[in-house]
């Protein structure tokens, strides 16, 4: 690369949103018989490309490949307390099926594969091979249409022309030197800011540096894309002081080391006390709330699942325990308490009190069974079975950050909006760089929106640069 390289469209980030945008742009240009130079900039090397997308199983809130789950729009709005953009969500619902068909056409297979949720209120469709299969397939197709992918390159500043349209980009390459690209449009697809301790502290608050990313890909998401756009007057959206959370085993170094069997047992804090209704609802609708509670409310930001040998009798329990570390095991509760550093007297009393509160009834592991523990605080609404079959087991659980919620405000074509709600010419944001979520995360929508709005932004960017420059073959 020379000191000055021109691209009509530069996509920042090689995850599902970025590869979707680049491929969509390349296809649109070919269809319109236009010569459009497109590049993807990726801060990681080839072996680590894709940010969070590389590691995610990519659950999708779909009834089938063509239809979103029931109440899709209303659930997404209700979970956000109606702060999320209705038009954006309606567009997501409308385009989801056709976008997944487009991805399938490129060679990605989809199926209802087993998930880590043994109980679920909504279906989850998955790509075979997870997010990495999407990134690999779409990037290969994009490269085949002439899209350049430049690794170990980090964009750090947007440049504007006299009329305020994006026309340039400062990029730092391996070794620390910087170069300036002349561009026609920029698509920001660089994730959120969970890999940036300073931004985490600024927006999430005290001890935010202690929240691990759910996978190493999140460490590459450092928030520059959001900052660059804000510096030129972009409006923001999404809840900046919040993030999608997941309960994981802190001992494990693997991605998404989730422990999702706690609804069948109890959770205690470092003092050996329960703090939550573990059986409040299906696991897919409560794990985030539990993870956040562990971080925000508990001493040391840690909890322990306390169970017994009955866990191994639950069909498919292995799916719900994604950590690669074994359970902590002991023959007595006192010994277990000592192993996890919790007061033995308190833990024993908590378990005994819980066991005494368990009501009779049939235990149904795969659906809400109404089998309660009553007369204790907090009560337990479902799956209350005694913890009495030694050896006893424990898993430590902390809160992990799947992605941050704060990002840039866009229209339904992914165009970044100014504080006055006008589109900033030549600037797009998709995936987690675009803010959408508030409150509770509606599971199975993140990868989906990355694909849908990546495809829309790529198509729109081609019409924008070709209209501006009147490019011909």
Beta strands, then each sheet from edge to edge (+ up, - down):
strand 1: 4-12
strand 2: 38-42
strand 3: 110-111
strand 4: 126-127
strand 5: 148-151
strand 6: 153-160
strand 7: 166-173
strand 8: 178-188
strand 9: 212-213
strand 10: 236-237
strand 11: 243-248
strand 12: 266-268
strand 13: 303-307
strand 14: 328-330
strand 15: 392-404
strand 16: 407-408
strand 17: 415-417
strand 18: 423-429
sheet 1: 5+ 2+ 1+ 8+ 7- 6+
sheet 2: 5+ 2+ 1+ 8+ 18+ 17-
sheet 3: 3+ 4-
sheet 4: 9+ 15+ 11-
sheet 5: 9+ 15+ 13- 12+
sheet 6: 9+ 15+ 14-
sheet 7: 10+ 16-
end
